[in-house]
Amino acid sequence: MGVPFLLNVLETRKAKAAFLVAGFIGVLGNEFDEGVKTFACRDFDWDSVRRNCKRFYVFSSDDDHCVPLGKGSELAGKLGTKQVVVRGAGHFNAAAGFLEFRLLLEKIDGELARG
């Protein structure tokens, strides 16, 4: 629920960049829908979100059991950015055997280098 929460924050707060991992908006079509409805199932003020944050990085996994790949694509479209598909990352956690996210660190380092 971190990504929908961050989108709520970015409607009113500024950020240089946002790194959105396993992100989604709306319903997921699974057992998690009840828990995410207060954060994710609403119309975000996309103009404000895009105005308040200059760059977005949307990372999705091709085998995430919680967040379908299409949800990341939908999110990237709303933000006007590309979806980065990471193969075999599951839900980007230890349970999926995903213990290191070098690509994310590279993107963060790139933003830090921009100043």
PDB file as gemmi writes it, atoms N, CA and C in Angstrom:
CRYST1    1.000    1.000    1.000  90.00  90.00  90.00 P 1                      
ATOM      1  N   MET A   1       0.812  -1.193   0.000  1.00  0.00           N  
ATOM      2  CA  MET A   1       0.000   0.000   0.000  1.00  0.00           C  
ATOM      3  C   MET A   1       0.855   1.256   0.000  1.00  0.00           C  
ATOM      4  N   GLY A   2       2.169   1.087  -0.096  1.00  0.00           N  
ATOM      5  CA  GLY A   2       3.055   2.239  -0.066  1.00  0.00           C  
ATOM      6  C   GLY A   2       2.883   3.164  -1.247  1.00  0.00           C  
ATOM      7  N   VAL A   3       2.667   2.603  -2.434  1.00  0.00           N  
ATOM      8  CA  VAL A   3       2.555   3.444  -3.626  1.00  0.00           C  
ATOM      9  C   VAL A   3       1.280   4.284  -3.601  1.00  0.00           C  
ATOM     10  N   PRO A   4       0.109   3.701  -3.349  1.00  0.00           N  
ATOM     11  CA  PRO A   4      -1.080   4.561  -3.270  1.00  0.00           C  
ATOM     12  C   PRO A   4      -0.961   5.613  -2.161  1.00  0.00           C  
ATOM     13  N   PHE A   5      -0.325   5.243  -1.041  1.00  0.00           N  
ATOM     14  CA  PHE A   5      -0.113   6.214   0.023  1.00  0.00           C  
ATOM     15  C   PHE A   5       0.747   7.374  -0.468  1.00  0.00           C  
ATOM     16  N   LEU A   6       1.842   7.051  -1.163  1.00  0.00           N  
ATOM     17  CA  LEU A   6       2.721   8.099  -1.688  1.00  0.00           C  
ATOM     18  C   LEU A   6       1.993   8.988  -2.692  1.00  0.00           C  
ATOM     19  N   LEU A   7       1.149   8.411  -3.519  1.00  0.00           N  
ATOM     20  CA  LEU A   7       0.376   9.221  -4.470  1.00  0.00           C  
ATOM     21  C   LEU A   7      -0.522  10.210  -3.734  1.00  0.00           C  
ATOM     22  N   ASN A   8      -1.108   9.777  -2.628  1.00  0.00           N  
ATOM     23  CA  ASN A   8      -1.901  10.690  -1.805  1.00  0.00           C  
ATOM     24  C   ASN A   8      -1.047  11.850  -1.304  1.00  0.00           C  
ATOM     25  N   VAL A   9       0.162  11.552  -0.864  1.00  0.00           N  
ATOM     26  CA  VAL A   9       1.079  12.586  -0.367  1.00  0.00           C  
ATOM     27  C   VAL A   9       1.477  13.535  -1.491  1.00  0.00           C  
ATOM     28  N   LEU A  10       1.771  12.992  -2.664  1.00  0.00           N  
ATOM     29  CA  LEU A  10       2.245  13.824  -3.777  1.00  0.00           C  
ATOM     30  C   LEU A  10       1.167  14.736  -4.351  1.00  0.00           C  
ATOM     31  N   GLU A  11      -0.059  14.544  -3.964  1.00  0.00           N  
ATOM     32  CA  GLU A  11      -1.094  15.487  -4.386  1.00  0.00           C  
ATOM     33  C   GLU A  11      -0.889  16.860  -3.743  1.00  0.00           C  
ATOM     34  N   THR A  12      -0.216  16.888  -2.583  1.00  0.00           N  
ATOM     35  CA  THR A  12      -0.063  18.154  -1.861  1.00  0.00           C  
ATOM     36  C   THR A  12       1.376  18.489  -1.479  1.00  0.00           C  
ATOM     37  N   ARG A  13       2.297  17.565  -1.717  1.00  0.00           N  
ATOM     38  CA  ARG A  13       3.697  17.787  -1.339  1.00  0.00           C  
ATOM     39  C   ARG A  13       4.599  17.573  -2.547  1.00  0.00           C  
ATOM     40  N   LYS A  14       5.723  18.261  -2.545  1.00  0.00           N  
ATOM     41  CA  LYS A  14       6.663  18.170  -3.664  1.00  0.00           C  
ATOM     42  C   LYS A  14       7.751  17.140  -3.386  1.00  0.00           C  
ATOM     43  N   ALA A  15       8.244  16.545  -4.470  1.00  0.00           N  
ATOM     44  CA  ALA A  15       9.363  15.603  -4.402  1.00  0.00           C  
ATOM     45  C   ALA A  15      10.146  15.707  -5.701  1.00  0.00           C  
ATOM     46  N   LYS A  16      11.419  15.447  -5.618  1.00  0.00           N  
ATOM     47  CA  LYS A  16      12.270  15.477  -6.806  1.00  0.00           C  
ATOM     48  C   LYS A  16      11.981  14.284  -7.704  1.00  0.00           C  
ATOM     49  N   ALA A  17      11.839  13.112  -7.089  1.00  0.00           N  
ATOM     50  CA  ALA A  17      11.577  11.885  -7.843  1.00  0.00           C  
ATOM     51  C   ALA A  17      10.837  10.912  -6.939  1.00  0.00           C  
ATOM     52  N   ALA A  18      10.110  10.000  -7.566  1.00  0.00           N  
ATOM     53  CA  ALA A  18       9.394   8.960  -6.822  1.00  0.00           C  
ATOM     54  C   ALA A  18       9.738   7.607  -7.433  1.00  0.00           C  
ATOM     55  N   PHE A  19      10.060   6.670  -6.574  1.00  0.00           N  
ATOM     56  CA  PHE A  19      10.413   5.318  -6.979  1.00  0.00           C  
ATOM     57  C   PHE A  19       9.288   4.402  -6.510  1.00  0.00           C  
ATOM     58  N   LEU A  20       8.497   3.926  -7.436  1.00  0.00           N  
ATOM     59  CA  LEU A  20       7.279   3.198  -7.117  1.00  0.00           C  
ATOM     60  C   LEU A  20       7.464   1.722  -7.464  1.00  0.00           C  
ATOM     61  N   VAL A  21       7.503   0.886  -6.450  1.00  0.00           N  
ATOM     62  CA  VAL A  21       7.778  -0.540  -6.613  1.00  0.00           C  
ATOM     63  C   VAL A  21       6.499  -1.329  -6.334  1.00  0.00           C  
ATOM     64  N   ALA A  22       6.136  -2.190  -7.277  1.00  0.00           N  
ATOM     65  CA  ALA A  22       4.902  -2.993  -7.181  1.00  0.00           C  
ATOM     66  C   ALA A  22       3.692  -2.073  -7.002  1.00  0.00           C  
ATOM     67  N   GLY A  23       3.695  -0.987  -7.759  1.00  0.00           N  
ATOM     68  CA  GLY A  23       2.655   0.022  -7.615  1.00  0.00           C  
ATOM     69  C   GLY A  23       1.380  -0.302  -8.363  1.00  0.00           C  
ATOM     70  N   PHE A  24       0.305   0.277  -7.868  1.00  0.00           N  
ATOM     71  CA  PHE A  24      -0.998   0.066  -8.471  1.00  0.00           C  
ATOM     72  C   PHE A  24      -1.941   1.183  -8.043  1.00  0.00           C  
ATOM     73  N   ILE A  25      -3.046   1.282  -8.761  1.00  0.00           N  
ATOM     74  CA  ILE A  25      -4.173   2.110  -8.375  1.00  0.00           C  
ATOM     75  C   ILE A  25      -5.423   1.283  -8.631  1.00  0.00           C  
ATOM     76  N   GLY A  26      -6.487   1.599  -7.936  1.00  0.00           N  
ATOM     77  CA  GLY A  26      -7.736   0.877  -8.121  1.00  0.00           C  
ATOM     78  C   GLY A  26      -7.697  -0.509  -7.507  1.00  0.00           C  
ATOM     79  N   VAL A  27      -8.659  -1.328  -7.886  1.00  0.00           N  
ATOM     80  CA  VAL A  27      -8.745  -2.679  -7.341  1.00  0.00           C  
ATOM     81  C   VAL A  27      -7.722  -3.591  -8.001  1.00  0.00           C  
ATOM     82  N   LEU A  28      -7.302  -4.580  -7.249  1.00  0.00           N  
ATOM     83  CA  LEU A  28      -6.331  -5.543  -7.746  1.00  0.00           C  
ATOM     84  C   LEU A  28      -6.994  -6.799  -8.301  1.00  0.00           C  
ATOM     85  N   GLY A  29      -8.233  -7.014  -7.916  1.00  0.00           N  
ATOM     86  CA  GLY A  29      -8.928  -8.208  -8.361  1.00  0.00           C  
ATOM     87  C   GLY A  29      -8.505  -9.448  -7.595  1.00  0.00           C  
ATOM     88  N   ASN A  30      -8.100  -9.255  -6.339  1.00  0.00           N  
ATOM     89  CA  ASN A  30      -7.697 -10.390  -5.510  1.00  0.00           C  
ATOM     90  C   ASN A  30      -8.080 -10.138  -4.051  1.00  0.00           C  
ATOM     91  N   GLU A  31      -7.561 -10.966  -3.154  1.00  0.00           N  
ATOM     92  CA  GLU A  31      -7.933 -10.896  -1.738  1.00  0.00           C  
ATOM     93  C   GLU A  31      -7.452  -9.630  -1.032  1.00  0.00           C  
ATOM     94  N   PHE A  32      -6.636  -8.831  -1.667  1.00  0.00           N  
ATOM     95  CA  PHE A  32      -6.114  -7.623  -1.041  1.00  0.00           C  
ATOM     96  C   PHE A  32      -7.001  -6.395  -1.248  1.00  0.00           C  
ATOM     97  N   ASP A  33      -8.026  -6.514  -2.076  1.00  0.00           N  
ATOM     98  CA  ASP A  33      -8.861  -5.359  -2.420  1.00  0.00           C  
ATOM     99  C   ASP A  33      -9.486  -4.668  -1.210  1.00  0.00           C  
ATOM    100  N   GLU A  34      -9.967  -5.423  -0.264  1.00  0.00           N  
ATOM    101  CA  GLU A  34     -10.608  -4.819   0.911  1.00  0.00           C  
ATOM    102  C   GLU A  34      -9.636  -3.932   1.679  1.00  0.00           C  
ATOM    103  N   GLY A  35      -8.402  -4.374   1.806  1.00  0.00           N  
ATOM    104  CA  GLY A  35      -7.410  -3.624   2.573  1.00  0.00           C  
ATOM    105  C   GLY A  35      -6.873  -2.384   1.887  1.00  0.00           C  
ATOM    106  N   VAL A  36      -6.987  -2.292   0.564  1.00  0.00           N  
ATOM    107  CA  VAL A  36      -6.394  -1.166  -0.155  1.00  0.00           C  
ATOM    108  C   VAL A  36      -7.404  -0.119  -0.596  1.00  0.00           C  
ATOM    109  N   LYS A  37      -8.687  -0.378  -0.389  1.00  0.00           N  
ATOM    110  CA  LYS A  37      -9.696   0.492  -0.983  1.00  0.00           C  
ATOM    111  C   LYS A  37      -9.642   1.939  -0.497  1.00  0.00           C  
ATOM    112  N   THR A  38      -9.265   2.194   0.751  1.00  0.00           N  
ATOM    113  CA  THR A  38      -9.240   3.575   1.228  1.00  0.00           C  
ATOM    114  C   THR A  38      -8.090   4.378   0.641  1.00  0.00           C  
ATOM    115  N   PHE A  39      -7.011   3.714   0.231  1.00  0.00           N  
ATOM    116  CA  PHE A  39      -5.855   4.400  -0.339  1.00  0.00           C  
ATOM    117  C   PHE A  39      -5.871   4.418  -1.862  1.00  0.00           C  
ATOM    118  N   ALA A  40      -6.256   3.310  -2.470  1.00  0.00           N  
ATOM    119  CA  ALA A  40      -6.015   3.113  -3.897  1.00  0.00           C  
ATOM    120  C   ALA A  40      -7.240   3.254  -4.787  1.00  0.00           C  
ATOM    121  N   CYS A  41      -8.424   3.137  -4.229  1.00  0.00           N  
ATOM    122  CA  CYS A  41      -9.642   3.109  -5.053  1.00  0.00           C  
ATOM    123  C   CYS A  41     -10.326   4.471  -5.041  1.00  0.00           C  
ATOM    124  N   ARG A  42      -9.660   5.413  -5.629  1.00  0.00           N  
ATOM    125  CA  ARG A  42     -10.221   6.761  -5.746  1.00  0.00           C  
ATOM    126  C   ARG A  42      -9.583   7.459  -6.936  1.00  0.00           C  
ATOM    127  N   ASP A  43     -10.152   8.574  -7.327  1.00  0.00           N  
ATOM    128  CA  ASP A  43      -9.571   9.371  -8.404  1.00  0.00           C  
ATOM    129  C   ASP A  43      -8.496  10.281  -7.819  1.00  0.00           C  
ATOM    130  N   PHE A  44      -7.272  10.015  -8.175  1.00  0.00           N  
ATOM    131  CA  PHE A  44      -6.178  10.872  -7.723  1.00  0.00           C  
ATOM    132  C   PHE A  44      -6.169  12.136  -8.562  1.00  0.00           C  
ATOM    133  N   ASP A  45      -5.629  13.195  -8.004  1.00  0.00           N  
ATOM    134  CA  ASP A  45      -5.447  14.446  -8.743  1.00  0.00           C  
ATOM    135  C   ASP A  45      -4.123  14.315  -9.507  1.00  0.00           C  
ATOM    136  N   TRP A  46      -4.194  13.668 -10.663  1.00  0.00           N  
ATOM    137  CA  TRP A  46      -2.991  13.338 -11.434  1.00  0.00           C  
ATOM    138  C   TRP A  46      -2.227  14.578 -11.869  1.00  0.00           C  
ATOM    139  N   ASP A  47      -2.930  15.660 -12.170  1.00  0.00           N  
ATOM    140  CA  ASP A  47      -2.240  16.892 -12.556  1.00  0.00           C  
ATOM    141  C   ASP A  47      -1.360  17.384 -11.409  1.00  0.00           C  
ATOM    142  N   SER A  48      -1.892  17.363 -10.196  1.00  0.00           N  
ATOM    143  CA  SER A  48      -1.115  17.798  -9.035  1.00  0.00           C  
ATOM    144  C   SER A  48       0.044  16.852  -8.757  1.00  0.00           C  
ATOM    145  N   VAL A  49      -0.199  15.563  -8.852  1.00  0.00           N  
ATOM    146  CA  VAL A  49       0.868  14.585  -8.617  1.00  0.00           C  
ATOM    147  C   VAL A  49       2.020  14.825  -9.591  1.00  0.00           C  
ATOM    148  N   ARG A  50       1.692  14.968 -10.866  1.00  0.00           N  
ATOM    149  CA  ARG A  50       2.742  15.193 -11.882  1.00  0.00           C  
ATOM    150  C   ARG A  50       3.414  16.554 -11.707  1.00  0.00           C  
ATOM    151  N   ARG A  51       2.690  17.544 -11.289  1.00  0.00           N  
ATOM    152  CA  ARG A  51       3.269  18.874 -11.071  1.00  0.00           C  
ATOM    153  C   ARG A  51       4.201  18.866  -9.844  1.00  0.00           C  
ATOM    154  N   ASN A  52       3.864  18.078  -8.840  1.00  0.00           N  
ATOM    155  CA  ASN A  52       4.631  18.067  -7.597  1.00  0.00           C  
ATOM    156  C   ASN A  52       5.851  17.149  -7.615  1.00  0.00           C  
ATOM    157  N   CYS A  53       5.970  16.333  -8.627  1.00  0.00           N  
ATOM    158  CA  CYS A  53       7.105  15.422  -8.706  1.00  0.00           C  
ATOM    159  C   CYS A  53       7.611  15.408 -10.150  1.00  0.00           C  
ATOM    160  N   LYS A  54       8.881  15.619 -10.326  1.00  0.00           N  
ATOM    161  CA  LYS A  54       9.444  15.762 -11.668  1.00  0.00           C  
ATOM    162  C   LYS A  54       9.620  14.443 -12.411  1.00  0.00           C  
ATOM    163  N   ARG A  55      10.046  13.379 -11.689  1.00  0.00           N  
ATOM    164  CA  ARG A  55      10.319  12.107 -12.353  1.00  0.00           C  
ATOM    165  C   ARG A  55       9.742  10.943 -11.552  1.00  0.00           C  
ATOM    166  N   PHE A  56       9.239   9.974 -12.300  1.00  0.00           N  
ATOM    167  CA  PHE A  56       8.657   8.777 -11.696  1.00  0.00           C  
ATOM    168  C   PHE A  56       9.330   7.540 -12.273  1.00  0.00           C  
ATOM    169  N   TYR A  57       9.588   6.582 -11.420  1.00  0.00           N  
ATOM    170  CA  TYR A  57      10.124   5.290 -11.809  1.00  0.00           C  
ATOM    171  C   TYR A  57       9.145   4.233 -11.309  1.00  0.00           C  
ATOM    172  N   VAL A  58       8.519   3.520 -12.219  1.00  0.00           N  
ATOM    173  CA  VAL A  58       7.526   2.501 -11.872  1.00  0.00           C  
ATOM    174  C   VAL A  58       8.119   1.131 -12.165  1.00  0.00           C  
ATOM    175  N   PHE A  59       8.363   0.365 -11.114  1.00  0.00           N  
ATOM    176  CA  PHE A  59       8.939  -0.971 -11.225  1.00  0.00           C  
ATOM    177  C   PHE A  59       7.864  -2.009 -10.951  1.00  0.00           C  
ATOM    178  N   SER A  60       7.726  -2.959 -11.856  1.00  0.00           N  
ATOM    179  CA  SER A  60       6.771  -4.053 -11.696  1.00  0.00           C  
ATOM    180  C   SER A  60       7.483  -5.370 -11.981  1.00  0.00           C  
ATOM    181  N   SER A  61       6.962  -6.437 -11.389  1.00  0.00           N  
ATOM    182  CA  SER A  61       7.510  -7.761 -11.649  1.00  0.00           C  
ATOM    183  C   SER A  61       6.571  -8.540 -12.557  1.00  0.00           C  
ATOM    184  N   ASP A  62       7.158  -9.370 -13.396  1.00  0.00           N  
ATOM    185  CA  ASP A  62       6.344 -10.174 -14.310  1.00  0.00           C  
ATOM    186  C   ASP A  62       5.687 -11.372 -13.621  1.00  0.00           C  
ATOM    187  N   ASP A  63       6.021 -11.613 -12.346  1.00  0.00           N  
ATOM    188  CA  ASP A  63       5.404 -12.732 -11.630  1.00  0.00           C  
ATOM    189  C   ASP A  63       4.969 -12.358 -10.208  1.00  0.00           C  
ATOM    190  N   ASP A  64       4.501 -11.130 -10.049  1.00  0.00           N  
ATOM    191  CA  ASP A  64       4.015 -10.657  -8.749  1.00  0.00           C  
ATOM    192  C   ASP A  64       2.653 -11.288  -8.471  1.00  0.00           C  
ATOM    193  N   HIS A  65       2.530 -12.012  -7.370  1.00  0.00           N  
ATOM    194  CA  HIS A  65       1.259 -12.657  -7.030  1.00  0.00           C  
ATOM    195  C   HIS A  65       0.266 -11.701  -6.376  1.00  0.00           C  
ATOM    196  N   CYS A  66       0.724 -10.513  -5.986  1.00  0.00           N  
ATOM    197  CA  CYS A  66      -0.149  -9.531  -5.336  1.00  0.00           C  
ATOM    198  C   CYS A  66      -0.635  -8.457  -6.307  1.00  0.00           C  
ATOM    199  N   VAL A  67       0.261  -7.965  -7.141  1.00  0.00           N  
ATOM    200  CA  VAL A  67      -0.044  -6.849  -8.037  1.00  0.00           C  
ATOM    201  C   VAL A  67       0.150  -7.306  -9.489  1.00  0.00           C  
ATOM    202  N   PRO A  68      -0.945  -7.456 -10.226  1.00  0.00           N  
ATOM    203  CA  PRO A  68      -0.826  -7.870 -11.633  1.00  0.00           C  
ATOM    204  C   PRO A  68       0.000  -6.869 -12.445  1.00  0.00           C  
ATOM    205  N   LEU A  69       0.735  -7.365 -13.404  1.00  0.00           N  
ATOM    206  CA  LEU A  69       1.614  -6.545 -14.236  1.00  0.00           C  
ATOM    207  C   LEU A  69       0.867  -5.372 -14.881  1.00  0.00           C  
ATOM    208  N   GLY A  70      -0.346  -5.590 -15.290  1.00  0.00           N  
ATOM    209  CA  GLY A  70      -1.127  -4.531 -15.925  1.00  0.00           C  
ATOM    210  C   GLY A  70      -1.409  -3.344 -15.022  1.00  0.00           C  
ATOM    211  N   LYS A  71      -1.399  -3.568 -13.704  1.00  0.00           N  
ATOM    212  CA  LYS A  71      -1.642  -2.456 -12.778  1.00  0.00           C  
ATOM    213  C   LYS A  71      -0.472  -1.477 -12.790  1.00  0.00           C  
ATOM    214  N   GLY A  72       0.737  -1.979 -12.924  1.00  0.00           N  
ATOM    215  CA  GLY A  72       1.899  -1.099 -13.038  1.00  0.00           C  
ATOM    216  C   GLY A  72       1.875  -0.314 -14.324  1.00  0.00           C  
ATOM    217  N   SER A  73       1.430  -0.956 -15.385  1.00  0.00           N  
ATOM    218  CA  SER A  73       1.314  -0.286 -16.673  1.00  0.00           C  
ATOM    219  C   SER A  73       0.284   0.835 -16.606  1.00  0.00           C  
ATOM    220  N   GLU A  74      -0.827   0.563 -15.955  1.00  0.00           N  
ATOM    221  CA  GLU A  74      -1.868   1.583 -15.773  1.00  0.00           C  
ATOM    222  C   GLU A  74      -1.319   2.769 -14.983  1.00  0.00           C  
ATOM    223  N   LEU A  75      -0.603   2.500 -13.916  1.00  0.00           N  
ATOM    224  CA  LEU A  75      -0.008   3.546 -13.091  1.00  0.00           C  
ATOM    225  C   LEU A  75       0.991   4.372 -13.892  1.00  0.00           C  
ATOM    226  N   ALA A  76       1.870   3.709 -14.619  1.00  0.00           N  
ATOM    227  CA  ALA A  76       2.866   4.423 -15.428  1.00  0.00           C  
ATOM    228  C   ALA A  76       2.183   5.329 -16.446  1.00  0.00           C  
ATOM    229  N   GLY A  77       1.111   4.852 -17.042  1.00  0.00           N  
ATOM    230  CA  GLY A  77       0.372   5.674 -18.002  1.00  0.00           C  
ATOM    231  C   GLY A  77      -0.181   6.937 -17.370  1.00  0.00           C  
ATOM    232  N   LYS A  78      -0.731   6.822 -16.175  1.00  0.00           N  
ATOM    233  CA  LYS A  78      -1.281   7.995 -15.475  1.00  0.00           C  
ATOM    234  C   LYS A  78      -0.190   8.999 -15.130  1.00  0.00           C  
ATOM    235  N   LEU A  79       1.011   8.491 -14.878  1.00  0.00           N  
ATOM    236  CA  LEU A  79       2.122   9.358 -14.486  1.00  0.00           C  
ATOM    237  C   LEU A  79       2.927   9.861 -15.672  1.00  0.00           C  
ATOM    238  N   GLY A  80       2.640   9.355 -16.858  1.00  0.00           N  
ATOM    239  CA  GLY A  80       3.365   9.788 -18.047  1.00  0.00           C  
ATOM    240  C   GLY A  80       4.795   9.292 -18.074  1.00  0.00           C  
ATOM    241  N   THR A  81       5.008   8.072 -17.610  1.00  0.00           N  
ATOM    242  CA  THR A  81       6.351   7.501 -17.580  1.00  0.00           C  
ATOM    243  C   THR A  81       6.304   6.077 -18.105  1.00  0.00           C  
ATOM    244  N   LYS A  82       7.448   5.436 -18.133  1.00  0.00           N  
ATOM    245  CA  LYS A  82       7.534   4.050 -18.582  1.00  0.00           C  
ATOM    246  C   LYS A  82       7.497   3.103 -17.382  1.00  0.00           C  
ATOM    247  N   GLN A  83       6.946   1.949 -17.616  1.00  0.00           N  
ATOM    248  CA  GLN A  83       6.982   0.886 -16.629  1.00  0.00           C  
ATOM    249  C   GLN A  83       8.258   0.068 -16.856  1.00  0.00           C  
ATOM    250  N   VAL A  84       8.985  -0.201 -15.794  1.00  0.00           N  
ATOM    251  CA  VAL A  84      10.164  -1.045 -15.861  1.00  0.00           C  
ATOM    252  C   VAL A  84       9.770  -2.416 -15.328  1.00  0.00           C  
ATOM    253  N   VAL A  85       9.830  -3.422 -16.179  1.00  0.00           N  
ATOM    254  CA  VAL A  85       9.454  -4.779 -15.775  1.00  0.00           C  
ATOM    255  C   VAL A  85      10.709  -5.530 -15.344  1.00  0.00           C  
ATOM    256  N   VAL A  86      10.671  -6.013 -14.111  1.00  0.00           N  
ATOM    257  CA  VAL A  86      11.773  -6.793 -13.553  1.00  0.00           C  
ATOM    258  C   VAL A  86      11.348  -8.257 -13.591  1.00  0.00           C  
ATOM    259  N   ARG A  87      12.124  -9.070 -14.239  1.00  0.00           N  
ATOM    260  CA  ARG A  87      11.779 -10.481 -14.399  1.00  0.00           C  
ATOM    261  C   ARG A  87      12.039 -11.277 -13.116  1.00  0.00           C  
ATOM    262  N   GLY A  88      11.032 -12.062 -12.722  1.00  0.00           N  
ATOM    263  CA  GLY A  88      11.189 -12.998 -11.612  1.00  0.00           C  
ATOM    264  C   GLY A  88      11.357 -12.400 -10.237  1.00  0.00           C  
ATOM    265  N   ALA A  89      10.891 -11.178 -10.013  1.00  0.00           N  
ATOM    266  CA  ALA A  89      11.062 -10.522  -8.714  1.00  0.00           C  
ATOM    267  C   ALA A  89       9.925 -10.799  -7.746  1.00  0.00           C  
ATOM    268  N   GLY A  90       8.884 -11.495  -8.205  1.00  0.00           N  
ATOM    269  CA  GLY A  90       7.737 -11.732  -7.326  1.00  0.00           C  
ATOM    270  C   GLY A  90       7.182 -10.404  -6.840  1.00  0.00           C  
ATOM    271  N   HIS A  91       6.948 -10.316  -5.539  1.00  0.00           N  
ATOM    272  CA  HIS A  91       6.455  -9.055  -4.959  1.00  0.00           C  
ATOM    273  C   HIS A  91       7.623  -8.249  -4.374  1.00  0.00           C  
ATOM    274  N   PHE A  92       8.799  -8.424  -4.962  1.00  0.00           N  
ATOM    275  CA  PHE A  92      10.006  -7.691  -4.562  1.00  0.00           C  
ATOM    276  C   PHE A  92      10.304  -7.895  -3.075  1.00  0.00           C  
ATOM    277  N   ASN A  93      10.261  -9.136  -2.632  1.00  0.00           N  
ATOM    278  CA  ASN A  93      10.519  -9.404  -1.220  1.00  0.00           C  
ATOM    279  C   ASN A  93      11.306 -10.700  -1.050  1.00  0.00           C  
ATOM    280  N   ALA A  94      11.730 -10.955   0.172  1.00  0.00           N  
ATOM    281  CA  ALA A  94      12.526 -12.144   0.467  1.00  0.00           C  
ATOM    282  C   ALA A  94      11.745 -13.424   0.202  1.00  0.00           C  
ATOM    283  N   ALA A  95      10.437 -13.401   0.432  1.00  0.00           N  
ATOM    284  CA  ALA A  95       9.621 -14.590   0.183  1.00  0.00           C  
ATOM    285  C   ALA A  95       9.708 -15.025  -1.278  1.00  0.00           C  
ATOM    286  N   ALA A  96       9.952 -14.071  -2.164  1.00  0.00           N  
ATOM    287  CA  ALA A  96      10.090 -14.370  -3.596  1.00  0.00           C  
ATOM    288  C   ALA A  96      11.556 -14.625  -3.967  1.00  0.00           C  
ATOM    289  N   GLY A  97      12.441 -14.568  -2.968  1.00  0.00           N  
ATOM    290  CA  GLY A  97      13.858 -14.744  -3.236  1.00  0.00           C  
ATOM    291  C   GLY A  97      14.515 -13.491  -3.794  1.00  0.00           C  
ATOM    292  N   PHE A  98      13.818 -12.361  -3.687  1.00  0.00           N  
ATOM    293  CA  PHE A  98      14.340 -11.095  -4.211  1.00  0.00           C  
ATOM    294  C   PHE A  98      14.987 -10.337  -3.058  1.00  0.00           C  
ATOM    295  N   LEU A  99      16.300 -10.432  -2.974  1.00  0.00           N  
ATOM    296  CA  LEU A  99      17.018  -9.897  -1.825  1.00  0.00           C  
ATOM    297  C   LEU A  99      17.822  -8.643  -2.127  1.00  0.00           C  
ATOM    298  N   GLU A 100      18.013  -8.327  -3.392  1.00  0.00           N  
ATOM    299  CA  GLU A 100      18.826  -7.177  -3.765  1.00  0.00           C  
ATOM    300  C   GLU A 100      18.225  -6.515  -4.994  1.00  0.00           C  
ATOM    301  N   PHE A 101      18.091  -5.207  -4.941  1.00  0.00           N  
ATOM    302  CA  PHE A 101      17.452  -4.464  -6.038  1.00  0.00           C  
ATOM    303  C   PHE A 101      18.439  -3.435  -6.564  1.00  0.00           C  
ATOM    304  N   ARG A 102      19.444  -3.907  -7.294  1.00  0.00           N  
ATOM    305  CA  ARG A 102      20.516  -3.036  -7.811  1.00  0.00           C  
ATOM    306  C   ARG A 102      19.986  -1.957  -8.754  1.00  0.00           C  
ATOM    307  N   LEU A 103      19.011  -2.299  -9.588  1.00  0.00           N  
ATOM    308  CA  LEU A 103      18.475  -1.325 -10.534  1.00  0.00           C  
ATOM    309  C   LEU A 103      17.864  -0.138  -9.801  1.00  0.00           C  
ATOM    310  N   LEU A 104      17.161  -0.391  -8.736  1.00  0.00           N  
ATOM    311  CA  LEU A 104      16.590   0.692  -7.942  1.00  0.00           C  
ATOM    312  C   LEU A 104      17.693   1.576  -7.370  1.00  0.00           C  
ATOM    313  N   LEU A 105      18.733   0.966  -6.833  1.00  0.00           N  
ATOM    314  CA  LEU A 105      19.844   1.747  -6.292  1.00  0.00           C  
ATOM    315  C   LEU A 105      20.520   2.590  -7.366  1.00  0.00           C  
ATOM    316  N   GLU A 106      20.651   2.032  -8.570  1.00  0.00           N  
ATOM    317  CA  GLU A 106      21.235   2.799  -9.676  1.00  0.00           C  
ATOM    318  C   GLU A 106      20.381   4.016 -10.013  1.00  0.00           C  
ATOM    319  N   LYS A 107      19.080   3.841 -10.033  1.00  0.00           N  
ATOM    320  CA  LYS A 107      18.177   4.966 -10.345  1.00  0.00           C  
ATOM    321  C   LYS A 107      18.236   6.029  -9.253  1.00  0.00           C  
ATOM    322  N   ILE A 108      18.292   5.598  -7.996  1.00  0.00           N  
ATOM    323  CA  ILE A 108      18.410   6.559  -6.889  1.00  0.00           C  
ATOM    324  C   ILE A 108      19.732   7.311  -6.995  1.00  0.00           C  
ATOM    325  N   ASP A 109      20.821   6.585  -7.251  1.00  0.00           N  
ATOM    326  CA  ASP A 109      22.138   7.232  -7.413  1.00  0.00           C  
ATOM    327  C   ASP A 109      22.105   8.240  -8.555  1.00  0.00           C  
ATOM    328  N   GLY A 110      21.428   7.885  -9.644  1.00  0.00           N  
ATOM    329  CA  GLY A 110      21.308   8.807 -10.777  1.00  0.00           C  
ATOM    330  C   GLY A 110      20.581  10.087 -10.399  1.00  0.00           C  
ATOM    331  N   GLU A 111      19.544   9.957  -9.603  1.00  0.00           N  
ATOM    332  CA  GLU A 111      18.818  11.156  -9.143  1.00  0.00           C  
ATOM    333  C   GLU A 111      19.681  11.990  -8.213  1.00  0.00           C  
ATOM    334  N   LEU A 112      20.431  11.344  -7.348  1.00  0.00           N  
ATOM    335  CA  LEU A 112      21.310  12.078  -6.443  1.00  0.00           C  
ATOM    336  C   LEU A 112      22.394  12.825  -7.223  1.00  0.00           C  
ATOM    337  N   ALA A 113      22.879  12.219  -8.281  1.00  0.00           N  
ATOM    338  CA  ALA A 113      23.917  12.850  -9.112  1.00  0.00           C  
ATOM    339  C   ALA A 113      23.382  14.068  -9.844  1.00  0.00           C  
ATOM    340  N   ARG A 114      22.091  14.076 -10.133  1.00  0.00           N  
ATOM    341  CA  ARG A 114      21.485  15.233 -10.814  1.00  0.00           C  
ATOM    342  C   ARG A 114      21.493  16.476  -9.928  1.00  0.00           C  
ATOM    343  N   GLY A 115      21.585  16.243  -8.628  1.00  0.00           N  
ATOM    344  CA  GLY A 115      21.638  17.366  -7.686  1.00  0.00           C  
ATOM    345  C   GLY A 115      20.357  17.890  -7.307  1.00  0.00           C  
TER     346      GLY A 115                                                      
END                                                                             
